[in-house]
Each structure stands twice: as structure tokens, then as C-alpha cells.
């Protein structure tokens, strides 16, 4: 099974993903809450690191605002 979406949580995960050198992969930028194309068949969503997001209300809101895009992406998938 191949993923259709990868949620990248924080800078360390972003760096690791970009170093994998996946076939046909494009580099993902740290743009929170923006869908990006990783490969022709896989999208990526960058969100803040969840562990860092638990410390303050502003950080929690920033995380959930970025993560909310995943639901919008899912709603646009065609029915099976």
C-alpha cells in the first residue's frame, strides 16, 4: 500500500524526509498548513512539531490550524 499523504511534524521530520531521496520526490518546504507535492502520487503537509505545540495556547492553535488542512484534503478525495 502506498500513502497518499504524509504529515510532516516539525523540522527534524522535515529534514529526515528530504534526505530520503525518494524517487521523483520534490523537496518539502517548512510552510505550515500548505499542501505540497512530494511525489506525483503523494502529497505532504508540514505542521509544527506536536511535542513543542503542547506548551502554550498559541502553539496549540498554530498546530491545529496547520493540521486542519488534512481534513479539507480528505474531503476532496473522490468516493470509492
Secondary structure by P-SEA (a helix, b strand, c coil): ccccbbbbccaaaaaaaaaccccccccccccccbbbbccccbbbbbbcccccccccaaaaaaaaaaaaaaaaaaaacccc
